[in-house]
Structures are given as C-alpha cells and as structure tokens.
C-alpha cells in the first residue's frame, strides 16, 4: 500500500488507489457503519485495552457544502448514538 497509494489524491473521490481500500480493510481499520455496528466494534476494541479514539471526518473541509454537512452529521450520530452507551 505504501508504494502504490496516491497521497496526492488522498482526499479526492477519484484515483486508482481507491481500489486498494476494500470493505474488509475499512472494517479492520475503522469504526464505521450503523450505530449498532459501531457500538459493537468499539466495545471489542475497548475490551482489548483501547483507551482513546480519534474521531476523524476525512480530510479537512475547506468549502461549505454537502461534504461539510456530512462530517457534521457523522459527528452528531457518533455523539448521540454511540458514545452514550459507554458512559
């Protein structure tokens, strides 16, 4: 991945490197999906000793619009539907 991933297009929705990132990799690398799945994945990681999580919304958003709105929705869902189960 290190040699073939196109970091110049990291934040773009196009690029041949996107084929390298399949669903299996996303599931292994991240906590994503519906709230139930996120809660299950987070619990598994906490049970393994995880003691902090970084909430990332992708690359920085420099323009207002659909992408920024999606990042706000993602953060809101995580705060409302996932995190309260771990208090």
C-alpha positions in Angstrom: 0.0 0.0 0.0 2.8 2.4 0.8 4.3 2.3 -2.6 1.0 2.3 -4.7 -1.2 4.6 -2.7 -1.6 8.1 -4.3 -1.3 10.5 -1.4 -1.7 13.4 -3.9 -5.3 12.3 -4.3 -5.9 11.1 -0.8 -8.8 13.5 -0.1 -10.4 13.0 -3.5 -13.2 10.7 -4.6 -11.2 9.5 -7.6 -8.0 7.7 -8.1 -6.7 4.2 -8.9 -5.6 3.8 -5.3 -9.2 3.6 -4.1 -9.4 0.0 -5.3 -6.8 -0.9 -2.7 -9.2 0.1 0.1 -11.8 -2.6 0.2 -14.6 -3.1 2.7 -12.6 -5.6 4.7 -9.8 -3.1 5.2 -12.2 -0.3 6.2 -13.8 -2.7 8.8 -10.4 -3.6 10.2 -9.0 -0.1 10.3 -12.0 1.9 11.5 -15.2 2.1 13.5 -17.9 2.8 10.9 -21.4 1.9 9.8 -24.7 1.9 11.6 -24.7 2.8 15.3 -25.2 -0.8 16.4 -22.2 -1.9 14.4 -20.1 1.0 15.7 -21.0 0.2 19.3 -20.1 -3.5 18.8 -16.7 -2.6 17.2 -15.9 0.0 19.8 -16.7 -2.5 22.6 -14.4 -5.1 21.1 -11.6 -2.5 20.9 -12.2 -1.3 24.5 -12.1 -4.9 25.7 -8.7 -5.3 24.0 -7.4 -2.3 26.0 -8.1 0.7 23.8 -8.2 3.8 25.9 -8.9 6.6 23.4 -10.5 7.2 20.0 -9.8 9.9 17.4 -13.0 10.9 15.6 -11.9 11.7 12.0 -14.1 13.0 9.3 -11.7 12.6 6.5 -9.5 15.3 5.0 -10.0 18.9 6.1 -13.0 20.6 4.5 -12.3 24.0 3.1 -15.6 24.6 1.4 -19.1 24.7 2.8 -21.5 22.2 1.2 -22.5 18.6 1.2 -19.2 17.2 2.3 -19.0 19.5 5.3 -22.7 18.7 6.2 -21.9 15.0 6.0 -19.0 15.5 8.5 -21.3 17.3 10.9 -23.9 14.6 10.6 -21.3 11.9 11.2 -20.0 13.6 14.4 -23.6 14.1 15.6 -24.5 10.5 15.1 -21.4 9.3 16.9 -22.0 11.6 19.8 -25.7 10.8 20.1 -26.0 7.1 19.1 -22.7 5.5 20.0 -20.8 7.3 22.8 -23.7 7.4 25.4 -23.5 3.6 25.5 -20.1 3.8 27.0 -20.6 6.2 29.9 
